[in-house]
Amino acid sequence: MSGVTVRCSELRQVYPLEGEAVTALADVDLDVAVGEGIAISGPSGSGKSTLTSILAGLRRPTAGRVQVGADELTAMSERQLLRWRGRGIGVVLQNPSRSLLPYASPEQNVYFARRSRPRSETFRPARELLAELGLAELAGHRVARLSGGEQQRVSVAVAMATEPQLLVADEPTSQLDAVNRDRVVDLLLRVNERFGTTLIVVTHDEAVDQRLPRRVTLAEGRVVSPAF
Amino acid sequence: MRGRSLVLPGLWWRRGLNLAVLSVAVVTTTAAALGPLYARASTESTLNDHLTEAGSTTGLHFYAYVDATIQRDIDRFESTAPRPGAIPGYDSAIDGIYTPEKVGVSTSAEGHGAVTSHLLWRAGMCQHVAIVHGRCPSGPLEMMASQRTFDSGAYGWRIGTKLYVGALSVEGFDGNPEGAVLRVVGTYRQNDVNDPYWFGRNYADQQFRGDQPDLVDTLMVSRATFAALPRPAFAQAEVDMPLNPGALRLSDVAHERRAVAATVGRYQASQEIHVTTQLRLVLDDAHREQQLVEVGTLLVTLQLGLLAWLVLFQVVADAIEARGNEIAMAKLRGLSPAATVRFGLAEPVVLLALAVPVGLLAAVGVTHVFAGSVLVPGVPVVMAWAPIVAALIAFGGGLVAAALAGYRTLTRGVLDQWRRTTRAPGHSRIGLVIDVLLALVAVTGLAALRAHHHARDTHDSATLLAPGLLVFAVALLGVRLLPLGCRWIAGRTRASRRMGLFLASRQVARRPVGLRLAALLAVAVGLATFAVAGESVARSNRAARAQSELGASQVASIQYDAKQDPVAATHTADPDGRWAMAVATWLPDGGETVTGTVIGVDGSRLAAVAYRPAGGPALASMGEAVGAASVRPITLTAPQIRLHITGRDLSAGTPYVQLNLRTARDAFVDVQLERLRAGAHVYVASLPCKPGCLFRGITWDRPITVEGTMRGTATLTGIDIGDGTTWRPLDASLTNPDGWRAAAPQGEATDELRVSFTGVTDRFRAINGGYGGILYAYAPSPIPAVATPGSYVSNPKLAMEDLLGAQATFNVIQSADVLPDVLDNGVLMNLPFVQAELPAFSEEATWSVWLGPRAPPDARARLEAAGLHIQSVRTERQRTDQLARQGPALALLLLLACAVAGAVLAVGGTAISIAASSRRRSYEIAALRTVGLPRAALLRAGVIEQLLLLGAAVALGVPTGLLAARLAMPVIPEFSDTTPVALHYVPRLAPTAIFASAFIVLLTITAVLAAAWLMRTAVPDRLREAEG
């Protein structure tokens, strides 16, 4: 398992809103090196979530290119994007209820995330993955019974289920208290460090922002702090 | 471990919603499987009813003409008939020997006291009659006479009397010195002529024949007696094989037809043994009704199946929508479209599959309940292939519903799902066009049904589609008006303090997502209302038909002893005339003026006892029309009578004074007194009236020696009765102008009557051998009658005629479309009048006693105590139940049950949809609470919003259902046969109101609970969750 480069070139996203065009991203250029961990921050409406969804292959930009390793997302078909999401990226969302099946255990959630992969493809056992991420004691519990912090940490593990080279976390700590926030950030950094996974964390929390090696700030759809 | 095991945890996680989906799927499967199961059970019941109603006509009657004295011939015949059990359902056989030709019977070898009768032996006959005196004949030359033959006292028969039996000559019976002598060992009374044992034959056929030997009830003899009769004794050897209706099932019918046809064909070829049966015709009739049931059931279950499917579609859509986040998660994780579909539909598919066996079991259970409560007891509920196929089709339909319902969720983008946005509602115009087109199709179908329906076509079950089409069209278009109305309300309340109403109407006007639900609910409510109203119509019509056909709430078929007058006996049992009335029906033997059935009723009791026939005149009006005599009949029992007559202006040849009487045995008993003399004189005569004579009148009888004109005036001033030494006056209403009338002249004669305070004065004139007289007018002539058109020939010169040749004219006072019992083909008259005019009427007629609603519990015992023998009793309830088991009624009942279930199901579906959408709505409500709107106003708004949607369904469904009942019921078959009884189609208010009220309560509870649930989930924290 290792990381991957991420390169966004002249990325532009325009929304139609009540007959007018609203620019969410304006010619964003962003390069992330293999195994690098960066934080993207900015105020509400700065385009963080839009950028996240484009990086996750959930949205096609109006213009520009997105290259993740050898894969150019902007040139992919929907089917290719779907396939890529199954193998190339792990996503952690703000709300763990959108990332986890509440009635299943963390272990089952890991297996569920691997359904996108062929049966022939082998991964380390779910319990081993959870153990590596320090979540062994939660493996058999039902997700709905876990606390918010525990659920978010499980979300990180589930995002890593298919051992992707890129992990994108969208406001992963916004609903957590400080203790749990730190635990989740610790876990993300451990993933980045242990597996070499490229890590992009979108946050407006300065405490999180400060803990990542590199920081990029967006404002009004533009990169206002160095993109390199 | 790749997630297959997630289905069960998922099902359990959303157990409330999934249970609801399962329930709806089970109801859908049940509805589908119920159709064939119910149809099968109903047609089994119909078959059984037809076979039971047909009675012995479905039996096999084998007979051959034999010399009954030759046992070998009889044995050979009996051995040739099929053995019991050889043909399915024919499990028993009754052997018998009967003389179809009458035999002569007398108490002496010379033919003294000769009567005629038939001889009968039938295996086990003594178990089917009541032996009143003595014992059952067992040995040779033993016989048993009917008790009423004994009671008549006319023949001097007693237990132990020896009777001479022989063949009749052309002149009658002159005795049989060398014939068989039978000994009377007992008397019997037939329990019930309708007992299947008798195979539809009535052996109680006693008739007093006037100048010919009387025919007395059949004489029951031992089998050995036939061998002892003088040879040859031609008789009919019989083997009767009754069909056990319960033993013949639908699956046996084809085989049974073949087996019976083969048997009949084999014996017809032999020409020695004859066989008769009506089985084929009965089965044909049953088959026609079976088709009615099957088509009706199919149409009903199709409609309800469609309704259930739509609810299922709605509920499955909600269930899949509730998993929207999980499906988005699957897409986020990169699951292939096929894997996502599998994941998304796995839970509904498991539930649909589970619903198949559960639904089948439920259908069997429901059919058992139906069978136990409506159908013939013991009808089997057969699980054949059809219900299983129907359940599988429902399963397939469920899959289609799941696929269609899940399409939107499964194809929605991940971000769209997260944002909880739906596709732009740009389909509303297309939806409107589709709705209008569907409504047009429905209206066209409805119009076509009405146009092609033929009046009184009892086999046009397609009309059962009419109400469904109507409510469908109205619901589709009606709910389209709801947003318009709500927009208007929102505009009116925008600046008012009615915040709840404003929010609710604005919500419905802007986001009419509940319209489909409202339309579905409106269809369900409309169908259920139609079913309730339609069943109330059908139930009323069944009651009306049963009441009209029976005439009263209970009809007891009776026999009576020779000395009894059933009218008088009924008066004894019910002296106040409140609950019992003797009734006789009679088909005139001649006269050619009545083509229908004459029904004689006790006019004074008609209104108190009978039911008014539907479409017929009021009972009081009929009773008044047929009239009551102004004078009562006079029964004479005294040994002598004395007439006070004053003669004036008499011609040379004076008539004899002749007293006209009637006894139980002799219709015309005339007692000759002296010749009429001028001046006031007393005329005395002895009366042959120990058992009682009916006083009829006085004839001025022309002596054979008198020629030319016979004229004069005679005034009857008084009548006394006594024993010759003491006399007492008889009240013969001599001063009542309505008490007397001129007798029908014999030949050329005129009688001019005048009644004054001195008495009855008759100025008579007779020429050319004619003569006349005066009649005591206890019966009017012509007899007033109420008749149905076509049941009589309007010719007052013609008269009804009885077997003795007596004639009676009648005058139709009132015309009626329908009469009690005889319906559209009869003439109703006052019974005592007909008895008075037609002496053989009582013997020829079929008698019954009608019991009204006020009949006491011991009514039958009272009638028996009064001397009437009750054979069988038919009740209104029995007939109503029988009509309720006819094919069309069964289809309507199924519609009622399914439609009410469908309405409840639709409410359930509504509740589920509200619950499923509550999460989405809770964000909006939470936002409104955050900006400071009071909770009470929001709760009110929630309740009003639900009430607007659900109330629209009721407001549309109930009137449309009632309208459908009013429009469709006249063309929907209610009976499998036509009836002249007037049917009414106005639904009864009470059941419809009760149903609508109950439904409104149910909806209101649903609306309040849904709003409360929404308020509970709409907490501000919800908004934080929405940010994710």
Interface residues (C-beta under 8 A of the other chain):
Chain A: S53 A56 L58 R59 L82 R83 W84 R85 G86 R87 V91 L93 Q94 N95 S97 R98 S99 L100 L101 P102 Y103 A104 Q108 Y111 F112 A113 R114 R115 S116 R119 R142 A144 T162 E171 S174 Q175
Chain B: M1 R2 G3 S5 L6 P9 G10 W12 W13 N325 E326 A328 M329 A330 K331 L332 R333 G334 L335 S336 P337 A339 F343 G413 V414 L415 W418 R1024 E1025 E1027 G1028
